[in-house]
C-alpha cells in the first residue's frame, strides 16, 4: 500500500504546471495506485476529503483520483470545456493545507469536463453537484491553490470552528 506524503502549502512544487499524460503505462498505473492509497489513508486519518491530485504527492502529471461514497475513478488530462456564469460560495480546504483551515471562495456552479479514463477512453461529463471539487483538483494541475481565489481575508476559518458551525450542512 504505497502511501505518499502530501506536499504542504508553501512548497514551490505545488505551483508548477503539471505535464499531460502521453502514455498509458506502468508509471501511470503507479501514480493512480499511489493517489488511491494515499487518499484512502487521508480519508481515514483526517476524516474528510474526496479527491487528490498527483502534484500534491509529488507527481507533476495531470492526474486526479476521486474516492466518493458511490464511485471511485481517475481523471487523466482533464480540461474544463465550459463554466457556467452562475457562481456560488463554498468553504474549501485542502490536504495541502493539512485541512487545518477553510477559505470561502467563489466557484462556478456547473462545468463540463473532458478527460481520459484509466482505460484510455476519452469522455465528457457535465458536473453540477461536484463542480467545486473538480475545479479545485484541476486547479492543482495548473499550480493554483484555493487560497489564490480568496478575495477577502476575513473568509478564512480554522477547521475546528468550521466543523462547529457548518459540518452538518
C-alpha positions as CSV (number, residue, x, y, z in Angstrom):
1,X,0.0,0.0,0.0
2,X,2.1,3.0,-1.2
3,X,1.1,6.0,0.8
4,X,2.9,9.2,-0.2
5,X,3.4,12.3,1.9
6,X,1.3,15.3,0.8
7,X,3.2,18.5,-0.2
8,X,2.1,21.4,2.1
9,X,1.2,25.0,1.4
10,X,4.5,26.9,0.8
11,X,6.2,24.0,-1.1
12,X,7.1,25.5,-4.5
13,X,6.3,22.3,-6.3
14,X,2.6,22.9,-5.7
15,X,2.9,26.0,-8.0
16,X,4.3,24.1,-11.0
17,X,2.1,23.3,-14.0
18,X,1.7,19.5,-14.5
19,X,2.5,17.7,-17.7
20,X,0.0,15.8,-19.8
21,X,0.0,12.0,-19.7
22,X,1.0,10.8,-23.1
23,X,1.5,7.0,-22.4
24,X,-0.8,4.6,-20.6
25,X,2.0,2.6,-18.9
26,X,3.3,1.3,-15.6
27,X,4.2,4.8,-14.5
28,X,0.6,6.0,-14.9
29,X,-0.7,2.9,-13.1
30,X,1.7,3.6,-10.2
31,X,0.5,7.2,-10.0
32,X,-3.1,6.1,-9.8
33,X,-2.3,3.5,-7.2
34,X,-0.4,6.0,-5.1
35,X,-3.2,8.5,-5.3
36,X,-5.8,5.9,-4.4
37,X,-3.9,4.5,-1.4
38,X,-2.8,7.9,-0.2
39,X,-6.3,9.4,-0.5
40,X,-7.8,6.4,1.3
41,X,-5.4,6.8,4.1
42,X,-6.0,10.6,4.3
43,X,-9.8,10.0,4.4
44,X,-9.3,7.6,7.4
45,X,-6.8,9.8,9.3
46,X,-8.2,13.2,8.5
47,X,-11.9,12.2,8.4
48,X,-12.5,14.4,5.4
49,X,-11.7,14.6,1.7
50,X,-13.0,13.3,-1.7
51,X,-10.1,13.6,-4.1
52,X,-6.4,14.1,-4.5
53,X,-4.3,15.5,-7.4
54,X,-1.0,14.0,-8.5
55,X,1.0,17.2,-7.8
56,X,0.0,17.0,-4.2
57,X,2.1,13.9,-3.8
58,X,5.0,15.0,-5.9
59,X,4.0,13.8,-9.4
60,X,3.9,16.6,-11.9
61,X,1.3,14.8,-14.0
62,X,-2.3,15.7,-15.0
63,X,-4.0,13.0,-12.9
64,X,-6.7,13.3,-10.3
65,X,-8.2,10.5,-8.2
66,X,-11.7,10.7,-6.7
67,X,-13.0,8.5,-3.9
68,X,-16.6,9.3,-3.5
69,X,-19.2,7.3,-1.5
70,X,-20.7,5.6,-4.6
71,X,-17.8,5.8,-7.1
72,X,-14.0,6.0,-7.3
73,X,-12.2,6.9,-10.5
74,X,-9.3,8.7,-12.1
75,X,-9.4,11.7,-14.4
76,X,-6.4,11.9,-16.7
77,X,-5.6,15.1,-18.6
78,X,-8.9,16.8,-17.5
79,X,-9.8,20.0,-19.3
80,X,-12.8,22.3,-18.4
81,X,-14.7,23.0,-21.6
82,X,-17.5,25.0,-20.1
83,X,-18.0,27.1,-16.9
84,X,-21.4,28.4,-16.0
85,X,-21.7,32.2,-15.4
86,X,-23.5,31.3,-12.2
87,X,-21.2,31.0,-9.2
88,X,-21.7,30.1,-5.6
89,X,-19.7,30.4,-2.4
90,X,-18.1,27.3,-1.0
91,X,-16.0,26.6,2.1
92,X,-12.9,25.0,0.6
93,X,-10.0,23.2,2.3
94,X,-7.2,21.0,1.1
95,X,-4.9,18.2,2.1
96,X,-2.0,20.6,1.2
97,X,-3.3,22.9,3.9
98,X,-3.3,19.8,6.2
99,X,-7.0,20.5,6.3
100,X,-6.2,22.9,9.1
101,X,-8.3,25.8,7.7
102,X,-11.0,26.6,5.2
103,X,-11.4,29.5,2.9
104,X,-14.7,30.8,1.5
105,X,-14.4,31.3,-2.2
106,X,-16.5,31.5,-5.4
107,X,-16.7,28.6,-7.8
108,X,-18.7,28.0,-11.0
109,X,-21.9,26.2,-10.3
110,X,-21.7,24.0,-13.3
111,X,-18.9,22.8,-15.6
112,X,-18.3,20.4,-18.4
113,X,-15.1,18.4,-18.3
114,X,-13.3,16.4,-20.9
115,X,-10.8,13.7,-19.7
116,X,-9.4,10.3,-20.3
117,X,-10.3,7.3,-18.2
118,X,-7.8,4.8,-16.7
119,X,-8.6,2.7,-19.8
120,X,-7.7,5.5,-22.2
121,X,-11.3,6.3,-23.2
122,X,-12.0,10.0,-23.9
123,X,-15.1,11.1,-22.2
124,X,-17.1,14.3,-21.4
125,X,-19.1,14.9,-18.3
126,X,-21.4,17.6,-17.2
127,X,-20.8,18.3,-13.5
128,X,-23.1,20.2,-11.1
129,X,-23.1,18.5,-7.7
130,X,-19.3,18.2,-7.6
131,X,-18.3,21.2,-9.7
132,X,-16.5,22.9,-6.9
133,X,-14.4,19.7,-6.2
134,X,-13.5,19.1,-9.8
135,X,-12.4,22.8,-10.2
136,X,-10.3,22.6,-7.0
137,X,-8.5,19.5,-8.3
138,X,-7.9,20.8,-11.8
139,X,-6.5,24.0,-10.3
140,X,-3.8,21.8,-8.6
141,X,-2.7,20.6,-12.0
142,X,-2.2,24.3,-13.0
143,X,-0.3,25.3,-9.9
144,X,-3.3,27.1,-8.4
145,X,-4.4,26.7,-4.8
146,X,-7.8,27.5,-3.2
147,X,-6.1,30.4,-1.3
148,X,-5.5,32.1,-4.7
149,X,-9.2,32.5,-5.1
150,X,-9.6,34.3,-1.8
151,X,-10.7,37.9,-2.2
152,X,-11.5,38.7,1.5
153,X,-9.1,37.5,4.2
154,X,-12.0,37.6,6.7
155,X,-13.2,34.5,4.9
156,X,-10.7,32.1,6.5
157,X,-11.7,29.8,9.3
158,X,-9.9,27.2,11.2
159,X,-11.2,23.6,10.8
160,X,-12.4,23.2,14.4
161,X,-14.5,26.4,14.0
162,X,-15.8,25.3,10.6
163,X,-16.9,21.9,12.0
164,X,-18.7,23.6,14.9
165,X,-20.6,25.9,12.5
166,X,-21.0,24.0,9.2
167,X,-20.2,20.3,9.4
168,X,-23.8,19.1,9.4
169,X,-24.8,21.2,6.3
